């Protein structure tokens, strides 16, 4: 009879609705902290799907780097204190925020001026980028809620805010590149 080796995928330690933070503290799975880093994980998964659809190599590389940073952000949010985050070198740097801003400026400079609100859609990939944007905004709200209970690094909040802006202009770019059109909302047209 062969001996059954225990899987590393399941630990059974979360079966009662609790999980551990980096550092060992146990928290309920409905905790704000878990909501925040769980939503970052969800965003990262949808970004992975978007990356599979992107045709331009440089854009793929840029978004893969963003995925890596999101993994770091999830780790920061899953770490119970700043000292542990610092020990593991987990941080969001000003240069990383500036990098997002430069990407936004580059993309936005090539887009037509917006005169009306843009509806999500226009193309499949544009719509997918909008899904990523809305998940990013939800993560931002959860991180801000968490910040009301425990201090969250300002750079982390700013990075997530800029990322949602980047996803907005990228969605516009994809819709224009793919279908040469965007869908706009105008209250007068209802």
C-alpha positions as CSV (number, residue, x, y, z in Angstrom):
1,X,0.0,0.0,0.0
2,X,1.4,3.4,-1.0
3,X,1.7,6.1,1.5
4,X,-0.4,9.2,0.7
5,X,1.7,12.4,0.7
6,X,-0.1,15.5,1.9
7,X,-0.7,18.1,-0.7
8,X,0.8,21.6,-0.2
9,X,-2.3,23.1,-1.9
10,X,-4.6,22.6,1.0
11,X,-3.7,23.0,4.6
12,X,-7.2,22.7,6.2
13,X,-6.3,25.6,8.5
14,X,-8.9,27.8,6.8
15,X,-11.8,25.4,7.1
16,X,-13.4,27.3,9.9
17,X,-13.4,30.7,8.1
18,X,-10.0,32.0,9.3
19,X,-6.7,32.6,7.6
20,X,-3.2,33.8,8.6
21,X,-1.5,37.0,7.8
22,X,2.2,37.2,7.1
23,X,3.4,37.2,10.6
24,X,1.0,34.6,11.9
25,X,-2.0,36.6,13.1
26,X,-5.2,34.7,12.4
27,X,-8.1,36.8,11.0
28,X,-11.6,36.0,9.8
29,X,-11.9,35.7,6.0
30,X,-14.4,38.5,5.9
31,X,-11.9,41.0,7.4
32,X,-11.3,44.3,5.5
33,X,-7.6,43.4,5.0
34,X,-8.5,40.1,3.3
35,X,-11.1,41.9,1.2
36,X,-8.5,44.4,0.1
37,X,-5.8,41.9,-0.9
38,X,-8.3,39.4,-2.3
39,X,-9.6,42.1,-4.6
40,X,-6.0,42.9,-5.6
41,X,-5.7,39.2,-6.5
42,X,-8.9,39.3,-8.5
43,X,-7.6,42.4,-10.4
44,X,-4.3,40.6,-11.1
45,X,-6.2,37.6,-12.5
46,X,-8.3,39.8,-14.8
47,X,-5.1,41.7,-15.9
48,X,-3.7,38.3,-16.8
49,X,-6.6,37.7,-19.1
50,X,-6.2,41.2,-20.6
51,X,-2.5,40.6,-21.2
52,X,-3.4,37.4,-23.1
53,X,-5.4,39.6,-25.5
54,X,-2.9,42.5,-25.9
55,X,-1.1,42.4,-29.3
56,X,1.7,44.8,-28.6
57,X,4.7,43.2,-26.9
58,X,5.8,46.4,-25.1
59,X,2.3,46.8,-23.6
60,X,2.3,43.2,-22.5
61,X,5.6,43.7,-20.8
62,X,4.4,46.8,-19.0
63,X,1.3,45.1,-17.7
64,X,3.3,42.0,-16.6
65,X,5.4,44.4,-14.5
66,X,2.2,45.9,-13.1
67,X,1.1,42.4,-12.2
68,X,4.3,41.8,-10.3
69,X,3.8,45.1,-8.4
70,X,0.2,44.0,-7.6
71,X,1.6,40.8,-6.2
72,X,3.8,42.9,-3.9
73,X,0.9,45.1,-3.0
74,X,-1.2,42.0,-2.1
75,X,1.7,40.9,0.1
76,X,2.0,44.3,1.8
77,X,-1.8,44.2,2.6
78,X,-1.4,40.6,3.9
79,X,1.4,41.6,6.2
80,X,0.3,42.6,9.7
81,X,2.8,45.4,10.3
82,X,5.2,47.8,8.6
83,X,8.3,46.3,10.2
84,X,7.6,42.9,8.6
85,X,6.9,44.6,5.2
86,X,10.2,46.4,5.5
87,X,12.0,43.2,6.5
88,X,10.8,41.6,3.3
89,X,11.5,44.6,1.2
90,X,7.8,45.1,0.3
91,X,7.1,48.7,-0.8
92,X,5.6,50.9,-3.5
93,X,8.1,53.5,-4.7
94,X,7.5,57.0,-6.0
95,X,9.2,56.0,-9.3
96,X,6.7,53.2,-9.8
97,X,3.9,55.8,-9.5
98,X,5.7,58.1,-11.9
99,X,6.0,55.2,-14.3
100,X,2.2,54.7,-14.4
101,X,1.8,58.5,-14.9
102,X,4.2,58.4,-17.8
103,X,2.2,55.5,-19.4
104,X,-1.0,57.4,-18.9
105,X,0.4,60.6,-20.4
106,X,1.8,58.6,-23.4
107,X,-1.4,56.8,-24.2
108,X,-3.7,59.8,-23.5
109,X,-1.6,62.1,-25.8
110,X,-2.6,59.9,-28.7
111,X,-6.4,59.7,-27.9
112,X,-9.1,62.1,-29.1
113,X,-10.2,64.6,-26.5
114,X,-13.2,63.3,-24.5
115,X,-16.3,65.5,-24.7
116,X,-18.8,63.0,-23.2
117,X,-18.6,60.1,-20.7
118,X,-17.3,56.9,-22.1
119,X,-19.3,53.8,-21.6
120,X,-17.5,50.5,-21.1
121,X,-17.4,48.7,-24.4
122,X,-16.4,49.7,-27.9
123,X,-14.4,46.5,-28.3
124,X,-14.0,43.2,-26.4
125,X,-10.5,44.1,-25.1
126,X,-11.6,47.7,-24.3
127,X,-14.5,46.3,-22.2
128,X,-12.1,43.9,-20.5
129,X,-9.8,46.8,-19.6
130,X,-12.9,48.5,-18.1
131,X,-13.6,45.4,-16.0
132,X,-10.0,45.7,-14.7
133,X,-10.5,49.4,-14.0
134,X,-13.7,48.8,-12.0
135,X,-12.1,46.0,-9.9
136,X,-9.1,48.4,-9.3
137,X,-11.5,51.0,-8.1
138,X,-13.2,48.5,-5.7
139,X,-9.7,47.5,-4.4
140,X,-9.0,51.2,-3.9
141,X,-12.2,51.7,-1.8
142,X,-11.4,48.6,0.3
143,X,-7.8,49.8,0.9
144,X,-9.1,53.2,2.0
145,X,-11.6,51.5,4.3
146,X,-8.7,49.4,5.7
147,X,-6.7,52.6,6.1
148,X,-9.4,53.9,8.5
149,X,-8.6,50.9,10.8
150,X,-4.9,50.6,10.3
151,X,-2.3,52.7,8.5
152,X,-1.8,51.9,4.8
153,X,1.2,53.4,3.0
154,X,0.2,56.5,1.0
155,X,2.2,55.3,-2.0
156,X,0.2,52.1,-2.2
157,X,-3.1,54.1,-2.3
158,X,-1.7,56.5,-4.9
159,X,-0.4,53.6,-7.0
160,X,-3.8,51.9,-7.1
161,X,-5.5,55.2,-7.9
162,X,-3.1,55.8,-10.8
163,X,-3.5,52.3,-12.0
164,X,-7.3,52.7,-12.4
165,X,-6.6,55.9,-14.4
166,X,-4.2,54.0,-16.6
167,X,-6.7,51.2,-17.2
168,X,-9.3,53.9,-18.2
169,X,-7.1,55.4,-20.9
170,X,-5.9,52.0,-22.0
171,X,-9.5,50.8,-22.4
172,X,-10.1,53.9,-24.6
173,X,-7.0,53.1,-26.7
174,X,-8.0,49.5,-27.2
175,X,-11.5,50.4,-28.3
176,X,-10.1,52.9,-30.8
177,X,-7.4,50.6,-32.0
178,X,-9.7,47.6,-32.5
179,X,-12.9,49.3,-33.8
180,X,-12.0,52.9,-34.3
181,X,-14.9,53.9,-32.1
182,X,-15.9,54.5,-28.5
183,X,-19.4,54.4,-27.1
184,X,-20.4,57.6,-25.3
185,X,-23.2,58.5,-22.8
186,X,-25.1,61.7,-23.3
187,X,-28.0,62.4,-21.0
188,X,-29.8,64.2,-23.9
189,X,-29.8,61.1,-26.0
190,X,-32.0,59.0,-23.6
